[in-house]
Amino acid sequence: MKRILGIIASPRRLGNCEILVKEISRQVPEPHALDLIRLPEFRINTCKACYTCLFAEMRCPQPDDLNTIIEALVRADALIVAAPTYFLGAHSVLKRLLDRGLSFYGSADRIWGKPAVGVTVAGIEHREGYAKLNVDSFLKLILAEIKGSEIFFGALPGEVFLNEDNKQKAAGLGAALFGNSAWPGQPCCNLCGGDSFRFIGPGRVKCLLCGNPGSVTMEDGKTVFQINSADHEMVLSQEAARVHLEWLRSMKDRFIQNRKALKQITVQYLKDGTWIRPT
Ligand SMILES: Cc1cc2nc3c(=O)[nH]c(=O)nc-3n(C[C@H](O)[C@H](O)[C@H](O)COP(=O)(O)O)c2cc1C
C-alpha cells in the first residue's frame, strides 16, 4: 500500500494545517496509509554551514531529529506539506528544516521526484505574504513533483472548513496527488510554475521559485511570463541539482586556494563592535 507523509509545520493540534492534511488524505482515491510529522515537535538544529554532509558519509553530524525526518521522506510515496502563515511567511520550522537541506543530498535518489501537494494557511485574507512561496520552495528544493499548491484562509482552529469551498479545494488537491496535476495555476512561471516574481527592470521579472529571469507582458488581457533558464540551475531537473552539488563540493578547493586572500579581508573586521552574548 502507498504511504503518504503529511508534514505539518504548525504547533497547533487539530489546527487548520492538521485537518487540511487529513482531509486531503481522505480525498485521495488511491488506498494509502497516512504518516504524520508535526515539525515543531522535532529537534531540528540550525545548519552550522560546516558542509560535512556533502562529503564521505553525507550525513549531518549534529545529534538531533533530522535523520528521522529524512527516513520518513525516503519511506513516503507522496507528500502533503502544510504550513501556517506567521508574520507574512511560513512558520519558521519549515525553513529550519529546509536550511538543513544539504543533508538531503545523501538520500537524493530516494527523496527526489515524489508527488506532492502544498498547503498554506493564513488567518486573514491578503495577509499571507510570501508564505506560499516558502511552502513551494520547500517542495521544489526537494525536487518534488508538485501536483498542486493552495492557500486557505481561516484563523481559528477548524475555521477553514466553515467555508465549504475549502473542502472542494482540499478535494482537488487529494485527487491531484496521484492523479492529474492541479499545478501550476495561472499566471505563472513557464519553467517551474512559481507564482511569485520580483521586478528587475521595465517588463523584466525574476521568478522567485526557480530564480530565473525573463519578461512579463499582457497578451489579450492575460499576464504572460516568459522566463528563460539561466546559469546555475538548481530546481528544474535532477541533473541541475547534481551539478549544483558538484559546484558546492568544489567550494572546498576554492576555499583552500583562496584562504589567505579571504583571511586578509575578514580579519580587518575582527575587532569592530561589542558582542552581546546570550545569558
Ligand atoms: C504568531 C502568529 C503570527 C501570525 N501571522 C499571520 C500573518 O502574518 N498573516 C495571516 O494571515 N495570519 C497570521 N497568523 C494566523 C495563522 O496563520 C492562522 O491562525 C492559521 O489558521 C494557523 O494555522 P494552524 O491552525 O494550522 O496553526 C498568525 C498566527 C500566529 C500565532
The ligand as an SDF file (V2000), in Angstrom:
LIG
                    3D

 31 33  0  0  0  0  0  0  0  0999 V2000
    2.4130   34.3800   15.7820 C   0  0  0  0  0  0  0  0  0  0  0  0
    1.3860   34.3260   14.7010 C   0  0  0  0  0  0  0  0  0  0  0  0
    1.5380   35.1170   13.5650 C   0  0  0  0  0  0  0  0  0  0  0  0
    0.5810   35.0890   12.5480 C   0  0  0  0  0  0  0  0  0  0  0  0
    0.7870   35.8650   11.4530 N   0  0  0  0  0  0  0  0  0  0  0  0
   -0.1260   35.8440   10.4480 C   0  0  0  0  0  0  0  0  0  0  0  0
    0.0760   36.6370    9.2760 C   0  0  0  0  0  0  0  0  0  0  0  0
    1.0890   37.3340    9.1160 O   0  0  0  0  0  0  0  0  0  0  0  0
   -0.8870   36.6120    8.3250 N   0  0  0  0  0  0  0  0  0  0  0  0
   -2.0320   35.8560    8.4500 C   0  0  0  0  0  0  0  0  0  0  0  0
   -2.8640   35.8920    7.5650 O   0  0  0  0  0  0  0  0  0  0  0  0
   -2.2220   35.0740    9.5430 N   0  0  0  0  0  0  0  0  0  0  0  0
   -1.3070   35.0440   10.5420 C   0  0  0  0  0  0  0  0  0  0  0  0
   -1.4970   34.2320   11.6420 N   0  0  0  0  0  0  0  0  0  0  0  0
   -2.6930   33.3920   11.7240 C   0  0  0  0  0  0  0  0  0  0  0  0
   -2.4460   31.9240   11.3400 C   0  0  0  0  0  0  0  0  0  0  0  0
   -1.8390   31.8130   10.0750 O   0  0  0  0  0  0  0  0  0  0  0  0
   -3.7760   31.2000   11.3370 C   0  0  0  0  0  0  0  0  0  0  0  0
   -4.3490   31.2360   12.6250 O   0  0  0  0  0  0  0  0  0  0  0  0
   -3.7270   29.7630   10.8450 C   0  0  0  0  0  0  0  0  0  0  0  0
   -5.0220   29.2370   10.7900 O   0  0  0  0  0  0  0  0  0  0  0  0
   -2.8820   28.8940   11.7590 C   0  0  0  0  0  0  0  0  0  0  0  0
   -2.8640   27.5810   11.2740 O   0  0  0  0  0  0  0  0  0  0  0  0
   -2.9590   26.3270   12.2930 P   0  0  0  0  0  0  0  0  0  0  0  0
   -4.3810   26.3190   12.8070 O   0  0  0  0  0  0  0  0  0  0  0  0
   -2.6720   25.1380   11.4790 O   0  0  0  0  0  0  0  0  0  0  0  0
   -1.9590   26.5580   13.3590 O   0  0  0  0  0  0  0  0  0  0  0  0
   -0.5520   34.2470   12.6690 C   0  0  0  0  0  0  0  0  0  0  0  0
   -0.7050   33.4560   13.8100 C   0  0  0  0  0  0  0  0  0  0  0  0
    0.2550   33.4820   14.8120 C   0  0  0  0  0  0  0  0  0  0  0  0
    0.0870   32.5890   16.0190 C   0  0  0  0  0  0  0  0  0  0  0  0
  1  2  1  0
  2  3  1  0
  2 30  2  0
  3  4  2  0
  4  5  1  0
  4 28  1  0
  5  6  2  0
  6  7  1  0
  6 13  1  0
  7  8  2  0
  7  9  1  0
  9 10  1  0
 10 11  2  0
 10 12  1  0
 12 13  2  0
 13 14  1  0
 14 15  1  0
 14 28  1  0
 15 16  1  0
 16 17  1  0
 16 18  1  0
 18 19  1  0
 18 20  1  0
 20 21  1  0
 20 22  1  0
 22 23  1  0
 23 24  1  0
 24 25  2  0
 24 26  1  0
 24 27  1  0
 28 29  2  0
 29 30  1  0
 30 31  1  0
M  END
$$$$
